[in-house]
């Protein structure tokens, strides 16, 4: 179980993002831990461990805390309901953390995740947008109070966990919702002029996103005031590394990189939704998007690096934003809890990829491809095959494009791609769009790139 925890913490080099097994590892260790009774210390005999020593009980309990940490963290990043957010589990985490000796920074991180899970449960049960916004602001305030009362015990990775939790709670306010008069057509909540609470949320998101990107970029400096946790992998790297070309960030868990990418998407959303924001705020957002892109590129140590794909996706979303287009109302993300901007970004990437004659589909070949005419192999060959990464190289013809979806002219002068029968619950198809490695980008710097 400890070995699987390692695999669920550090990046696994894969050719395309759908091949990343992290989410499966997370589910595997969560289910295994429950079957072994790690979540219920003191009841080892009932789970087949009648002779467990006090040291073994402590080890089992601390392993469960690490599993809880990964489960809530990855659930928030992927926008799915946490499997360990029920009240008995959250109460048990508090009891275990108080019973055994654990480091202060980890205890604080557990409390951050516990509060995130608690508010996520409440937000899922609240259909009213105004009440949701109030809950989001309340959650942000609770996390800030925790930070203020934990002075002296705050580490760099705790700061990243804190800002990440705030970002994915604030993301609840960026979902699409159903218009009262047309229940079948979701529209963005920000379609009308944002009210006072929504403006506060946007500026809180701006602050959290820029602070996260700045804090993550500063991890490369030995002079950063918040050092990594004692004994952590990053702390050991600081004292033993002799290669200054390798940035310190690569020694931090992979979920911090994903949150870095989400912070950049949050800033894109801020710029697109509040075009009347002050010039300093707009410059702040743009500069930190560039900084996030730079950090990801610097940490991409190989062609199969997940950080390379995330950096490419930041540029692709920037190209979509520069085009002046918008996704049609029916493509608005109205689920995914606090991570709707991640899937909104993937749809924007799909638009540009479809225009360049390439599409990403589900890596699970047992799933039917979402287009008509898939019943015969001859038809598949006619519209183009799939390469070894599961990417579809479609010929550049309007007929083929029409076979994969429908073009909606929308309000812009250029067509917009809406995937045929798109369903944001199809995980494989969603995650496949995170792979941007099948077409060339111009990497001659970002001097002329304006997000």
C-alpha positions as CSV (number, residue, x, y, z in Angstrom):
1,X,0.0,0.0,0.0
2,X,2.9,2.3,0.7
3,X,4.3,1.6,-2.7
4,X,1.0,2.5,-4.4
5,X,0.9,5.7,-2.3
6,X,4.3,6.6,-3.9
7,X,2.9,6.0,-7.4
8,X,-0.1,8.2,-6.6
9,X,2.1,11.0,-5.4
10,X,4.8,11.4,-8.0
11,X,4.4,11.8,-11.8
12,X,4.4,8.7,-14.0
13,X,5.9,9.3,-17.5
14,X,3.2,8.4,-20.1
15,X,2.9,9.2,-23.8
16,X,-0.6,10.7,-23.4
17,X,-2.6,11.9,-20.4
18,X,-5.4,9.2,-20.5
19,X,-2.7,6.6,-19.7
20,X,-1.9,8.3,-16.4
21,X,-2.9,5.7,-13.7
22,X,-2.9,8.1,-10.7
23,X,-6.7,8.2,-10.2
24,X,-6.9,4.4,-10.4
25,X,-4.1,4.1,-7.8
26,X,-6.0,6.5,-5.6
27,X,-9.1,4.4,-5.8
28,X,-7.2,1.2,-5.3
29,X,-5.5,2.3,-2.0
30,X,-8.7,3.8,-0.7
31,X,-10.7,0.6,-1.2
32,X,-7.9,-1.6,0.1
33,X,-7.5,0.5,3.2
34,X,-11.2,0.2,4.0
35,X,-11.1,-3.5,3.5
36,X,-8.2,-3.8,5.9
37,X,-9.8,-1.5,8.5
38,X,-7.2,1.2,8.5
39,X,-9.9,3.8,9.0
40,X,-10.9,2.3,12.3
41,X,-8.0,2.0,14.7
42,X,-8.6,-0.2,17.7
43,X,-10.7,-2.7,15.7
44,X,-7.8,-4.6,14.1
45,X,-9.1,-7.9,15.5
46,X,-12.3,-7.5,13.5
47,X,-10.4,-7.1,10.3
48,X,-8.1,-10.1,10.8
49,X,-5.2,-8.6,12.7
50,X,-5.7,-9.9,16.3
51,X,-2.0,-9.5,17.3
52,X,-1.4,-5.9,16.0
53,X,1.2,-4.2,18.2
54,X,0.8,-0.5,19.2
55,X,3.5,0.4,16.7
56,X,1.6,-1.4,13.9
57,X,-1.7,0.3,14.9
58,X,0.1,3.7,14.7
59,X,1.6,2.8,11.3
60,X,-1.8,1.7,10.0
61,X,-3.5,4.9,11.2
62,X,-0.8,7.2,9.7
63,X,-1.1,5.3,6.4
64,X,-4.9,6.0,6.5
65,X,-4.2,9.7,7.0
66,X,-2.0,9.8,4.0
67,X,-4.7,8.0,1.9
68,X,-7.3,10.5,3.1
69,X,-4.9,13.3,2.1
70,X,-4.5,11.9,-1.5
71,X,-8.2,11.0,-1.9
72,X,-9.5,14.5,-1.0
73,X,-6.7,16.2,-2.9
74,X,-7.2,14.4,-6.2
75,X,-11.0,14.5,-5.9
76,X,-10.9,18.3,-5.6
77,X,-8.5,18.6,-8.6
78,X,-10.7,16.3,-10.8
79,X,-14.0,17.8,-9.7
80,X,-15.6,14.6,-8.4
81,X,-17.4,14.1,-5.0
82,X,-14.8,13.0,-2.4
83,X,-15.3,9.4,-1.4
84,X,-14.1,10.2,2.1
85,X,-16.2,13.3,2.9
86,X,-18.9,11.7,5.1
87,X,-19.1,12.9,8.6
88,X,-17.9,9.7,10.4
89,X,-14.8,9.6,8.2
90,X,-14.0,13.3,8.8
91,X,-14.5,12.9,12.5
92,X,-12.3,9.8,12.5
93,X,-9.5,11.8,10.8
94,X,-9.6,14.4,13.6
95,X,-9.5,11.7,16.2
96,X,-6.6,9.8,14.6
97,X,-4.6,13.0,14.1
98,X,-5.0,14.0,17.7
99,X,-4.1,10.5,19.1
100,X,-0.8,9.9,17.3
101,X,2.3,12.1,17.0
102,X,2.4,13.7,13.5
103,X,4.2,16.7,12.2
104,X,2.5,20.1,12.7
105,X,2.5,20.9,9.0
106,X,0.8,17.6,8.1
107,X,-1.8,18.1,10.8
108,X,-2.7,21.5,9.4
109,X,-2.9,20.1,5.9
110,X,-5.3,17.5,7.1
111,X,-7.5,20.2,8.7
112,X,-7.4,22.2,5.4
113,X,-8.6,19.1,3.5
114,X,-11.2,18.3,6.2
115,X,-12.7,21.8,5.9
116,X,-12.6,21.5,2.1
117,X,-14.5,18.2,2.2
118,X,-17.0,19.5,4.7
119,X,-17.9,22.6,2.7
120,X,-17.9,20.5,-0.5
121,X,-20.6,18.3,1.0
122,X,-22.7,21.4,1.9
123,X,-22.3,23.0,-1.5
124,X,-23.5,19.8,-3.3
125,X,-26.7,20.0,-1.3
126,X,-27.4,23.7,-2.1
127,X,-29.1,24.4,-5.4
128,X,-29.4,28.2,-4.9
129,X,-26.5,30.1,-6.5
130,X,-26.6,33.0,-4.1
131,X,-26.5,30.7,-1.1
132,X,-23.6,28.8,-2.7
133,X,-21.7,32.1,-3.2
134,X,-22.2,32.9,0.5
135,X,-21.0,29.4,1.5
136,X,-17.9,29.8,-0.7
137,X,-17.0,33.1,1.0
138,X,-17.6,31.5,4.4
139,X,-15.3,28.6,3.5
140,X,-12.6,31.0,2.3
141,X,-12.9,32.8,5.5
142,X,-12.6,29.7,7.6
143,X,-9.5,28.6,5.8
144,X,-8.0,32.1,6.3
145,X,-8.7,31.9,10.0
146,X,-6.9,28.6,10.1
147,X,-3.9,30.1,8.5
148,X,-3.9,33.1,10.9
149,X,-4.0,30.8,13.9
150,X,-1.2,28.5,12.6
151,X,1.6,31.1,12.5
152,X,5.0,29.6,13.0
153,X,3.9,26.2,11.8
154,X,3.3,27.2,8.2
155,X,5.5,25.6,5.5
156,X,5.8,26.1,1.8
157,X,3.8,23.0,0.9
158,X,1.1,23.9,3.5
159,X,0.8,27.3,1.8
160,X,0.3,25.5,-1.6
161,X,-2.3,23.2,-0.1
162,X,-4.1,26.2,1.5
163,X,-4.3,28.2,-1.7
164,X,-5.2,25.2,-3.7
165,X,-8.2,24.4,-1.5
166,X,-9.3,28.0,-1.8
167,X,-9.1,27.9,-5.6
168,X,-11.2,24.8,-5.8
169,X,-13.8,26.1,-3.4
170,X,-14.0,29.4,-5.3
171,X,-14.4,27.4,-8.5
172,X,-17.9,26.5,-7.4
173,X,-19.0,30.0,-8.4
174,X,-17.7,29.5,-11.9
175,X,-20.1,26.7,-12.9
176,X,-22.7,27.1,-15.6
177,X,-26.3,26.8,-14.4
178,X,-29.7,26.3,-16.0
179,X,-31.7,29.4,-17.2
180,X,-35.1,29.6,-15.5
181,X,-37.0,29.9,-18.7
182,X,-35.1,27.3,-20.7
183,X,-34.3,24.4,-18.4
184,X,-32.5,22.4,-21.1
185,X,-30.0,25.1,-21.9
186,X,-27.2,25.8,-19.4
187,X,-25.8,29.3,-19.4
188,X,-22.8,30.8,-17.6
189,X,-23.6,32.3,-14.2
190,X,-21.5,35.3,-15.2
191,X,-23.7,36.0,-18.3
192,X,-25.2,39.0,-16.5
193,X,-23.3,41.7,-14.7
194,X,-21.6,40.2,-11.6
195,X,-23.1,41.3,-8.3
196,X,-21.1,42.5,-5.3
197,X,-20.6,39.0,-3.9
198,X,-19.5,37.6,-7.3
199,X,-17.0,40.4,-7.7
200,X,-15.6,39.7,-4.3
201,X,-15.2,36.0,-5.3
202,X,-13.5,37.0,-8.6
203,X,-11.0,39.2,-6.8
204,X,-10.5,36.5,-4.1
205,X,-9.8,34.1,-7.0
206,X,-7.3,36.5,-8.5
207,X,-5.5,36.9,-5.2
208,X,-5.4,33.1,-4.6
209,X,-4.3,32.2,-8.1
210,X,-1.5,34.8,-8.3
211,X,-0.3,33.9,-4.8
212,X,-0.2,30.2,-5.7
213,X,1.7,30.8,-8.9
214,X,4.2,33.1,-7.1
215,X,4.6,30.8,-4.1
216,X,5.2,27.8,-6.4
217,X,7.7,29.7,-8.5
218,X,9.6,30.8,-5.4
219,X,10.3,27.2,-4.4
220,X,13.3,27.3,-6.6
221,X,15.0,29.9,-4.3
222,X,16.9,28.9,-1.2
223,X,16.0,32.3,0.2
224,X,12.2,31.7,0.2
225,X,10.9,32.4,3.7
226,X,8.8,29.3,3.9
227,X,11.0,26.3,3.6
228,X,9.8,22.8,2.7
229,X,8.8,20.5,5.5
230,X,11.7,19.0,7.4
231,X,12.6,15.6,6.1
232,X,10.5,16.0,3.0
233,X,11.7,15.0,-0.5
234,X,12.1,18.6,-1.5
235,X,14.0,19.4,1.8
236,X,16.5,16.5,1.1
237,X,17.0,17.7,-2.4
238,X,18.0,21.2,-1.2
239,X,20.7,19.8,0.9
240,X,22.1,17.1,-1.5
241,X,21.5,18.3,-5.0
242,X,24.6,19.5,-6.9
243,X,22.8,20.1,-10.2
244,X,21.5,23.7,-10.3
245,X,19.8,23.1,-13.6
246,X,17.1,21.0,-12.0
247,X,14.5,23.2,-10.4
248,X,13.4,22.4,-6.9
249,X,9.7,22.2,-8.0
250,X,10.2,18.8,-9.6
251,X,10.6,17.3,-6.2
252,X,7.2,18.3,-5.1
253,X,4.1,16.1,-5.5
254,X,2.3,16.1,-8.9
255,X,-1.0,17.6,-7.6
256,X,0.8,20.9,-6.9
257,X,1.6,21.1,-10.6
258,X,-2.1,20.5,-11.6
259,X,-3.2,23.2,-9.2
260,X,-0.6,25.5,-10.9
261,X,-2.3,24.9,-14.2
262,X,-5.7,25.4,-12.7
263,X,-4.5,28.7,-11.2
264,X,-3.6,29.9,-14.7
265,X,-7.1,28.9,-16.0
266,X,-8.6,30.8,-13.1
267,X,-6.7,33.9,-14.3
268,X,-7.9,33.4,-17.8
269,X,-11.5,33.3,-16.5
270,X,-10.9,36.4,-14.5
271,X,-9.7,38.3,-17.6
272,X,-12.5,37.0,-19.8
273,X,-15.3,37.7,-17.3
274,X,-14.2,41.0,-15.9
275,X,-12.9,43.0,-18.9
276,X,-13.5,46.2,-16.9
277,X,-11.0,45.1,-14.2
278,X,-8.3,47.6,-13.4
279,X,-5.2,47.7,-15.6
280,X,-3.0,46.6,-12.6
281,X,-5.2,43.6,-12.0
282,X,-5.2,42.7,-15.7
283,X,-1.4,43.0,-15.9
284,X,-1.1,41.0,-12.7
285,X,-3.2,38.2,-14.1
286,X,-1.3,38.1,-17.5
287,X,2.1,38.2,-15.9
288,X,1.3,35.3,-13.6
289,X,-0.1,33.2,-16.5
290,X,3.2,33.7,-18.2
291,X,5.0,32.8,-15.0
292,X,3.0,29.6,-14.6
293,X,3.8,28.6,-18.2
294,X,7.5,29.3,-17.7
295,X,7.7,27.2,-14.5
296,X,6.0,24.3,-16.2
297,X,8.3,24.4,-19.2
298,X,11.3,24.6,-16.9
299,X,10.1,21.6,-15.0
300,X,9.4,19.5,-18.1
301,X,12.5,17.4,-18.2
302,X,11.4,15.1,-21.0
303,X,9.1,14.9,-24.0
304,X,6.7,12.6,-22.0
305,X,6.5,15.0,-19.1
306,X,3.0,15.8,-17.8
307,X,4.3,19.4,-17.1
308,X,5.1,19.8,-20.8
309,X,1.5,19.0,-21.7
310,X,0.2,21.4,-19.1
311,X,2.4,24.2,-20.4
312,X,1.3,23.5,-24.0
313,X,-2.3,23.6,-22.9
314,X,-1.8,27.0,-21.3
315,X,-0.7,28.4,-24.6
316,X,-3.5,26.7,-26.5
317,X,-6.1,28.1,-24.2
318,X,-4.4,31.5,-24.7
319,X,-4.8,31.1,-28.4
320,X,-8.5,30.4,-28.0
321,X,-8.9,33.5,-25.8
322,X,-7.1,35.6,-28.4
323,X,-9.5,34.5,-31.1
324,X,-12.3,36.4,-29.3
325,X,-14.6,33.4,-29.5
326,X,-16.6,31.8,-26.7
327,X,-18.1,28.4,-26.2
328,X,-21.8,28.1,-26.9
329,X,-24.2,28.0,-23.9
330,X,-24.9,24.3,-24.2
331,X,-21.2,23.6,-23.7
332,X,-21.0,25.4,-20.4
333,X,-19.7,23.2,-17.6
334,X,-22.5,22.8,-15.0
335,X,-20.9,20.1,-12.9
336,X,-17.5,19.1,-11.8
337,X,-17.9,20.7,-8.4
338,X,-15.1,23.3,-7.9
339,X,-13.1,22.4,-11.0
340,X,-15.3,23.5,-13.9
341,X,-12.6,25.7,-15.4
342,X,-10.4,22.7,-16.0
343,X,-13.0,21.1,-18.3
344,X,-13.9,24.4,-19.8
345,X,-10.3,24.7,-20.8
346,X,-10.3,21.2,-22.3
347,X,-13.3,22.2,-24.5
348,X,-11.4,25.2,-25.8
349,X,-8.5,23.0,-26.6
350,X,-10.8,20.7,-28.4
351,X,-12.0,23.5,-30.6
352,X,-8.5,24.4,-31.9
353,X,-7.5,20.7,-32.2
354,X,-10.6,20.0,-34.4
355,X,-9.8,23.0,-36.6
356,X,-6.3,21.6,-37.1
357,X,-7.6,18.2,-38.2
358,X,-6.9,16.3,-35.0
359,X,-9.1,15.0,-32.2
360,X,-8.6,13.2,-28.9
361,X,-11.0,10.4,-28.0
362,X,-11.4,7.9,-25.2
363,X,-8.4,5.7,-24.6
364,X,-10.7,2.9,-23.6
365,X,-11.4,1.0,-26.8
366,X,-14.4,-0.6,-25.4
367,X,-16.2,2.7,-25.5
368,X,-17.8,3.6,-28.8
369,X,-16.4,6.7,-30.5
370,X,-19.0,9.5,-30.3
371,X,-19.8,9.9,-34.0
372,X,-22.0,8.2,-36.5
373,X,-20.7,5.7,-39.0
374,X,-18.5,3.8,-36.6
375,X,-20.1,0.4,-37.3
376,X,-17.8,-0.6,-40.0
377,X,-14.1,-0.7,-40.3
378,X,-14.3,0.6,-43.8
379,X,-15.9,3.8,-42.5
380,X,-13.2,4.2,-39.9
381,X,-10.5,3.9,-42.6
382,X,-12.4,6.4,-44.7
383,X,-12.5,9.1,-42.0
384,X,-8.9,8.4,-40.7
385,X,-7.2,6.1,-38.3
386,X,-5.8,6.3,-34.8
387,X,-2.2,6.6,-34.0
388,X,-0.4,4.8,-31.1
389,X,-1.6,7.4,-28.6
390,X,-5.2,7.0,-29.4
391,X,-5.3,10.3,-31.4
392,X,-7.5,10.6,-34.4
393,X,-5.8,12.1,-37.4
394,X,-8.7,13.3,-39.5
395,X,-8.3,14.6,-43.0
396,X,-8.8,18.3,-43.3
397,X,-12.3,18.2,-44.9
398,X,-15.6,19.7,-43.8
399,X,-17.3,16.4,-44.3
400,X,-15.1,14.7,-41.8
401,X,-15.5,17.4,-39.3
402,X,-19.3,17.2,-39.6
403,X,-19.0,13.5,-38.9
404,X,-17.5,14.1,-35.5
405,X,-19.7,16.9,-34.3
406,X,-21.8,19.9,-35.4
407,X,-20.5,23.3,-36.1
408,X,-22.4,26.1,-34.4
409,X,-21.7,29.5,-36.0
410,X,-22.6,31.2,-32.7
411,X,-22.2,35.0,-32.5
412,X,-18.6,35.0,-33.9
413,X,-17.4,35.0,-37.5
414,X,-15.8,31.6,-37.1
415,X,-17.4,28.3,-36.5
416,X,-17.3,26.6,-33.0
417,X,-17.0,22.9,-32.5
418,X,-19.4,21.2,-30.2
419,X,-18.6,17.5,-29.7
420,X,-21.5,15.2,-30.8
421,X,-23.4,14.0,-27.8
422,X,-20.8,15.4,-25.5
423,X,-21.2,14.2,-21.9
424,X,-18.9,15.6,-19.2
425,X,-19.2,12.3,-17.3
426,X,-17.1,10.4,-19.8
427,X,-13.8,10.5,-18.0
428,X,-11.6,8.9,-20.7
429,X,-12.8,11.2,-23.3
430,X,-12.4,14.3,-21.1
431,X,-8.9,13.5,-20.0
432,X,-7.9,12.6,-23.6
433,X,-8.2,16.3,-24.4
434,X,-5.4,17.1,-22.0
435,X,-2.9,15.7,-24.5
436,X,-1.7,18.4,-26.8
437,X,1.4,16.6,-28.1
438,X,0.0,15.7,-31.5
439,X,0.5,19.0,-33.2
440,X,3.4,21.5,-33.3
441,X,3.4,24.7,-31.4
442,X,5.7,27.7,-31.8
443,X,8.0,27.9,-28.8
444,X,9.9,31.1,-29.8
445,X,9.0,32.7,-26.6
446,X,5.9,34.5,-25.3
447,X,6.9,38.1,-26.0
448,X,4.0,38.5,-28.5
449,X,1.5,36.3,-26.7
450,X,-1.3,38.2,-25.0
451,X,-3.7,36.0,-23.0
